[in-house]
Amino acid sequence: MKVSMGFGTITAHALMSLEARGTLFVTPGMETYDGMIVGEHSRDTDLDINPSRAKELTNVRAASKDENVKLSPPCLMTLEEAIGYVASDELIEVTPKAIRLRNKYLDVNKRKTMSKRPKE
């Protein structure tokens, strides 16, 4: 899973570099928060990322022009697909406008401690 680390609006610039690491569940312009699942990592491990990272703006002109960001369409899930997808440490958040996946523990330090705790 790719797990968001930070509040803010998701930018296309940040998603461009994350797209190669797996499948995305979000689009640019959506709001994000700590613990929100924004995609599936190509490996089995969780990856804490910052999807609201903005592009650095400078007064220096570069030799190469800025390329247009082209993202593949995200995997937007229905409620039934989300129910079949979630793991035991994840939750589904349903609002009138969106269906989002999130971790049970929003804080990254709490998630790490709970993952090391023996299962009961």
Z-matrix of the N, CA and C atoms (Angstrom, degrees):
N
C 1 1.441
C 2 1.528 1 110.33
N 3 1.300 2 115.62 1 147.31
C 4 1.457 3 121.49 2 170.80
C 5 1.515 4 106.32 3 -101.75
N 6 1.309 5 116.95 4 121.51
C 7 1.448 6 121.11 5 -175.13
C 8 1.520 7 109.37 6 -114.49
N 9 1.314 8 115.87 7 132.43
C 10 1.454 9 121.97 8 -178.12
C 11 1.526 10 111.35 9 -70.70
N 12 1.328 11 115.23 10 141.70
C 13 1.464 12 122.10 11 174.85
C 14 1.522 13 107.89 12 -123.70
N 15 1.288 14 118.48 13 85.36
C 16 1.451 15 119.90 14 176.79
C 17 1.513 16 112.62 15 135.54
N 18 1.329 17 114.09 16 155.56
C 19 1.451 18 121.67 17 178.87
C 20 1.512 19 109.05 18 -93.43
N 21 1.316 20 117.21 19 152.01
C 22 1.445 21 120.10 20 174.98
C 23 1.512 22 112.20 21 145.26
N 24 1.318 23 114.50 22 -173.95
C 25 1.451 24 121.89 23 179.30
C 26 1.518 25 108.88 24 -96.01
N 27 1.314 26 117.17 25 134.04
C 28 1.460 27 122.39 26 -178.65
C 29 1.525 28 109.01 27 -69.99
N 30 1.332 29 116.50 28 132.99
C 31 1.466 30 121.52 29 -179.38
C 32 1.520 31 110.62 30 -108.51
N 33 1.323 32 115.64 31 151.02
C 34 1.470 33 121.22 32 178.40
C 35 1.522 34 110.29 33 -67.67
N 36 1.327 35 116.85 34 -32.36
C 37 1.464 36 121.10 35 179.65
C 38 1.533 37 110.71 36 -61.15
N 39 1.318 38 117.59 37 -42.17
C 40 1.464 39 121.22 38 179.67
C 41 1.524 40 111.15 39 -71.32
N 42 1.339 41 117.37 40 -39.10
C 43 1.460 42 120.09 41 -178.46
C 44 1.521 43 112.00 42 -69.72
N 45 1.333 44 117.08 43 -26.18
C 46 1.455 45 120.72 44 -179.63
C 47 1.530 46 111.17 45 -60.14
N 48 1.333 47 117.15 46 -42.34
C 49 1.463 48 119.94 47 -179.72
C 50 1.530 49 112.15 48 -79.36
N 51 1.337 50 117.93 49 -21.96
C 52 1.461 51 120.97 50 -178.58
C 53 1.521 52 112.89 51 -86.59
N 54 1.308 53 116.75 52 -19.51
C 55 1.457 54 121.20 53 -174.82
C 56 1.533 55 112.58 54 -61.99
N 57 1.318 56 117.43 55 -32.56
C 58 1.461 57 121.04 56 -179.14
C 59 1.526 58 112.55 57 -71.52
N 60 1.316 59 117.86 58 -16.10
C 61 1.463 60 121.15 59 -176.61
C 62 1.515 61 113.99 60 -90.24
N 63 1.341 62 118.29 61 -4.40
C 64 1.454 63 119.84 62 178.92
C 65 1.512 64 111.91 63 158.88
N 66 1.332 65 116.19 64 -162.27
C 67 1.457 66 123.43 65 -177.53
C 68 1.522 67 110.22 66 -90.89
N 69 1.329 68 117.21 67 135.75
C 70 1.460 69 121.92 68 179.07
C 71 1.520 70 110.34 69 -97.62
N 72 1.346 71 115.88 70 147.51
C 73 1.460 72 122.32 71 177.29
C 74 1.522 73 111.56 72 -111.53
N 75 1.321 74 118.71 73 0.88
C 76 1.465 75 122.27 74 -173.90
C 77 1.523 76 110.77 75 -126.77
N 78 1.320 77 115.65 76 164.64
C 79 1.455 78 122.48 77 176.74
C 80 1.520 79 109.21 78 -120.76
N 81 1.329 80 118.27 79 157.80
C 82 1.456 81 120.09 80 175.78
C 83 1.528 82 110.46 81 -60.65
N 84 1.319 83 116.11 82 141.29
C 85 1.455 84 121.50 83 -179.76
C 86 1.514 85 113.65 84 100.54
N 87 1.328 86 117.99 85 -16.94
C 88 1.463 87 120.72 86 177.23
C 89 1.520 88 109.34 87 -74.45
N 90 1.316 89 116.83 88 152.61
C 91 1.460 90 121.95 89 176.82
C 92 1.527 91 109.04 90 -85.70
N 93 1.329 92 116.13 91 143.55
C 94 1.455 93 121.61 92 179.67
C 95 1.523 94 110.32 93 -127.98
N 96 1.315 95 116.83 94 160.97
C 97 1.462 96 122.93 95 178.71
C 98 1.522 97 108.38 96 -147.52
N 99 1.334 98 116.34 97 167.58
C 100 1.464 99 121.46 98 179.15
C 101 1.521 100 110.21 99 -58.15
N 102 1.315 101 116.81 100 132.81
C 103 1.456 102 121.60 101 175.69
C 104 1.509 103 114.80 102 89.19
N 105 1.323 104 118.66 103 -5.82
C 106 1.463 105 121.43 104 179.08
C 107 1.527 106 109.07 105 -75.11
N 108 1.318 107 117.75 106 136.71
C 109 1.461 108 122.08 107 179.07
C 110 1.516 109 107.56 108 -87.77
N 111 1.328 110 116.61 109 119.73
C 112 1.457 111 120.89 110 -176.58
C 113 1.528 112 112.50 111 -106.54
N 114 1.323 113 118.09 112 -4.36
C 115 1.459 114 120.16 113 178.99
C 116 1.508 115 111.69 114 178.05
N 117 1.336 116 114.53 115 177.09
C 118 1.456 117 121.10 116 178.66
C 119 1.520 118 108.70 117 -109.49
N 120 1.314 119 116.93 118 125.86
C 121 1.455 120 123.06 119 179.92
C 122 1.522 121 108.70 120 -74.36
N 123 1.312 122 116.51 121 146.72
C 124 1.460 123 120.29 122 -179.48
C 125 1.528 124 112.08 123 -68.99
N 126 1.321 125 117.46 124 -17.87
C 127 1.473 126 122.04 125 175.17
C 128 1.524 127 108.57 126 -105.86
N 129 1.321 128 116.76 127 176.95
C 130 1.466 129 120.67 128 -176.40
C 131 1.522 130 113.75 129 -81.27
N 132 1.310 131 118.49 130 -8.64
C 133 1.459 132 121.04 131 -174.69
C 134 1.525 133 111.75 132 -87.67
N 135 1.334 134 115.36 133 157.16
C 136 1.461 135 121.17 134 173.55
C 137 1.518 136 108.60 135 -80.02
N 138 1.305 137 116.17 136 147.10
C 139 1.448 138 122.27 137 -178.64
C 140 1.520 139 107.97 138 -131.42
N 141 1.331 140 117.43 139 115.42
C 142 1.462 141 121.21 140 178.76
C 143 1.521 142 108.80 141 -84.00
N 144 1.333 143 115.82 142 123.18
C 145 1.461 144 121.12 143 -174.34
C 146 1.522 145 110.61 144 -131.07
N 147 1.337 146 115.80 145 170.65
C 148 1.458 147 122.17 146 176.13
C 149 1.527 148 108.55 147 -122.42
N 150 1.342 149 117.82 148 93.95
C 151 1.467 150 120.11 149 -178.41
C 152 1.521 151 113.94 150 -79.01
N 153 1.326 152 117.99 151 -2.26
C 154 1.461 153 120.28 152 -179.59
C 155 1.529 154 111.69 153 -103.58
N 156 1.332 155 116.58 154 15.99
C 157 1.468 156 121.57 155 179.53
C 158 1.525 157 109.20 156 -67.59
N 159 1.325 158 116.54 157 129.15
C 160 1.466 159 121.21 158 -179.04
C 161 1.526 160 110.37 159 -96.93
N 162 1.306 161 115.71 160 159.97
C 163 1.455 162 121.11 161 179.35
C 164 1.521 163 109.04 162 -76.96
N 165 1.333 164 115.50 163 137.20
C 166 1.457 165 120.95 164 177.70
C 167 1.534 166 109.64 165 -68.64
N 168 1.305 167 116.67 166 128.41
C 169 1.452 168 120.77 167 178.45
C 170 1.521 169 109.16 168 -106.37
N 171 1.325 170 116.62 169 128.10
C 172 1.462 171 121.28 170 179.05
C 173 1.518 172 109.46 171 -130.11
N 174 1.308 173 116.19 172 168.66
C 175 1.456 174 121.03 173 177.53
C 176 1.522 175 111.97 174 -89.11
N 177 1.310 176 117.70 175 -4.82
C 178 1.454 177 122.03 176 -177.83
C 179 1.521 178 109.14 177 -84.75
N 180 1.311 179 116.78 178 131.11
C 181 1.465 180 120.66 179 177.94
C 182 1.527 181 109.04 180 -86.02
N 183 1.300 182 114.84 181 136.53
C 184 1.463 183 120.12 182 -179.36
C 185 1.528 184 109.52 183 -93.87
N 186 1.319 185 116.41 184 155.43
C 187 1.456 186 120.93 185 178.28
C 188 1.526 187 110.53 186 -66.88
N 189 1.330 188 116.27 187 -35.55
C 190 1.464 189 119.36 188 177.76
C 191 1.526 190 108.56 189 -96.70
N 192 1.316 191 115.43 190 144.30
C 193 1.459 192 119.66 191 -179.79
C 194 1.525 193 109.54 192 -81.48
N 195 1.333 194 115.17 193 158.90
C 196 1.461 195 119.49 194 176.06
C 197 1.515 196 109.11 195 -67.37
N 198 1.328 197 115.50 196 130.26
C 199 1.458 198 118.18 197 178.19
C 200 1.522 199 109.34 198 -85.49
N 201 1.311 200 115.34 199 151.91
C 202 1.455 201 119.96 200 176.27
C 203 1.520 202 108.22 201 -72.38
N 204 1.318 203 115.52 202 138.37
C 205 1.459 204 121.01 203 -179.38
C 206 1.516 205 108.60 204 -81.29
N 207 1.331 206 116.15 205 120.86
C 208 1.466 207 121.78 206 177.51
C 209 1.514 208 107.91 207 -118.25
N 210 1.316 209 116.20 208 111.55
C 211 1.457 210 121.91 209 -179.32
C 212 1.522 211 109.78 210 -107.07
N 213 1.321 212 115.78 211 147.27
C 214 1.461 213 119.04 212 173.64
C 215 1.528 214 107.95 213 -74.33
N 216 1.328 215 118.41 214 153.65
C 217 1.467 216 119.92 215 -178.39
C 218 1.527 217 111.25 216 -62.34
N 219 1.343 218 117.62 217 140.07
C 220 1.465 219 120.28 218 -179.20
C 221 1.522 220 111.39 219 -74.27
N 222 1.305 221 115.49 220 163.32
C 223 1.466 222 122.31 221 177.14
C 224 1.531 223 107.33 222 -91.25
N 225 1.328 224 116.87 223 92.13
C 226 1.462 225 121.15 224 178.89
C 227 1.527 226 108.00 225 -86.81
N 228 1.335 227 116.36 226 123.53
C 229 1.460 228 121.53 227 -173.70
C 230 1.521 229 112.17 228 -95.80
N 231 1.325 230 114.61 229 147.97
C 232 1.454 231 120.01 230 168.78
C 233 1.525 232 107.46 231 -83.95
N 234 1.311 233 116.56 232 173.50
C 235 1.468 234 119.80 233 -179.26
C 236 1.528 235 110.88 234 -63.68
N 237 1.307 236 117.66 235 -39.74
C 238 1.473 237 120.83 236 179.80
C 239 1.523 238 111.37 237 -64.91
N 240 1.333 239 117.24 238 -41.48
C 241 1.463 240 120.46 239 178.14
C 242 1.526 241 111.22 240 -66.60
N 243 1.326 242 117.41 241 -38.06
C 244 1.465 243 121.58 242 179.23
C 245 1.525 244 110.75 243 -66.06
N 246 1.320 245 117.11 244 -39.01
C 247 1.473 246 120.39 245 178.70
C 248 1.527 247 110.20 246 -62.95
N 249 1.316 248 117.60 247 -39.83
C 250 1.455 249 120.89 248 178.61
C 251 1.514 250 113.76 249 -74.39
N 252 1.320 251 117.41 250 -17.25
C 253 1.462 252 121.76 251 -174.68
C 254 1.523 253 113.26 252 -92.83
N 255 1.338 254 119.34 253 -33.65
C 256 1.462 255 121.91 254 -170.10
C 257 1.517 256 112.30 255 -65.05
N 258 1.330 257 114.55 256 148.57
C 259 1.464 258 122.03 257 175.90
C 260 1.529 259 108.71 258 -96.55
N 261 1.317 260 117.21 259 -179.81
C 262 1.467 261 120.84 260 -175.99
C 263 1.531 262 112.73 261 -69.49
N 264 1.336 263 117.74 262 -23.81
C 265 1.460 264 120.19 263 -179.55
C 266 1.536 265 112.24 264 -100.78
N 267 1.328 266 117.36 265 19.16
C 268 1.458 267 122.00 266 -178.10
C 269 1.527 268 110.26 267 -124.86
N 270 1.328 269 115.26 268 158.06
C 271 1.459 270 121.90 269 179.56
C 272 1.518 271 109.77 270 -130.02
N 273 1.328 272 116.48 271 159.23
C 274 1.456 273 122.24 272 174.68
C 275 1.520 274 106.95 273 -107.20
N 276 1.309 275 116.26 274 131.38
C 277 1.456 276 122.53 275 179.09
C 278 1.526 277 107.58 276 -110.09
N 279 1.328 278 117.05 277 115.84
C 280 1.454 279 121.60 278 -177.20
C 281 1.519 280 108.90 279 -112.62
N 282 1.328 281 116.63 280 122.52
C 283 1.457 282 123.77 281 175.33
C 284 1.528 283 107.33 282 -124.17
N 285 1.313 284 118.50 283 168.57
C 286 1.470 285 118.99 284 178.53
C 287 1.529 286 113.96 285 -60.12
N 288 1.334 287 118.14 286 -26.20
C 289 1.460 288 120.88 287 -176.60
C 290 1.518 289 114.32 288 -103.02
N 291 1.324 290 119.13 289 -16.22
C 292 1.466 291 119.32 290 -173.53
C 293 1.523 292 111.49 291 -154.64
N 294 1.333 293 114.03 292 157.00
C 295 1.470 294 123.06 293 169.96
C 296 1.522 295 105.50 294 -120.18
N 297 1.342 296 116.60 295 115.97
C 298 1.461 297 121.42 296 -176.73
C 299 1.522 298 110.08 297 -122.52
N 300 1.326 299 114.66 298 152.93
C 301 1.462 300 121.86 299 173.19
C 302 1.515 301 107.77 300 -103.11
N 303 1.317 302 116.63 301 143.70
C 304 1.459 303 120.43 302 177.34
C 305 1.520 304 108.99 303 -148.31
N 306 1.306 305 115.00 304 162.90
C 307 1.461 306 120.26 305 176.65
C 308 1.513 307 109.76 306 -80.16
N 309 1.325 308 115.44 307 155.19
C 310 1.458 309 120.64 308 178.67
C 311 1.521 310 110.20 309 -63.91
N 312 1.329 311 116.22 310 -39.78
C 313 1.462 312 121.71 311 178.77
C 314 1.527 313 107.88 312 -108.78
N 315 1.323 314 117.33 313 116.25
C 316 1.458 315 121.25 314 -174.33
C 317 1.523 316 112.57 315 -73.54
N 318 1.324 317 117.96 316 -33.45
C 319 1.462 318 121.59 317 -178.24
C 320 1.524 319 110.17 318 -76.44
N 321 1.337 320 116.39 319 132.96
C 322 1.467 321 121.65 320 -176.76
C 323 1.529 322 111.36 321 -63.67
N 324 1.307 323 118.30 322 -37.78
C 325 1.476 324 120.96 323 179.66
C 326 1.524 325 110.89 324 -68.05
N 327 1.318 326 117.34 325 -38.85
C 328 1.466 327 121.36 326 178.29
C 329 1.532 328 110.02 327 -66.50
N 330 1.331 329 118.17 328 -38.25
C 331 1.465 330 121.48 329 177.80
C 332 1.516 331 110.93 330 -62.49
N 333 1.337 332 116.72 331 -43.14
C 334 1.468 333 119.90 332 -179.21
C 335 1.520 334 111.26 333 -65.54
N 336 1.338 335 117.26 334 -39.74
C 337 1.455 336 119.26 335 179.71
C 338 1.521 337 111.89 336 -68.33
N 339 1.326 338 116.33 337 -39.39
C 340 1.454 339 119.81 338 -179.37
C 341 1.538 340 111.79 339 -71.65
N 342 1.320 341 118.16 340 -28.71
C 343 1.458 342 119.56 341 178.65
C 344 1.527 343 111.39 342 -73.17
N 345 1.330 344 117.82 343 -26.16
C 346 1.470 345 121.25 344 178.99
C 347 1.527 346 111.89 345 -84.21
N 348 1.324 347 117.55 346 -16.91
C 349 1.470 348 121.94 347 -179.55
C 350 1.526 349 108.94 348 -69.80
N 351 1.343 350 117.16 349 139.94
C 352 1.484 351 119.43 350 179.50
C 353 1.541 352 110.27 351 -65.58
N 354 1.334 353 115.44 352 143.65
C 355 1.479 354 121.94 353 -179.56
C 356 1.518 355 109.22 354 -73.40
N 357 1.322 356 114.66 355 144.19
C 358 1.479 357 119.13 356 178.48
C 359 1.498 358 110.67 357 -105.51
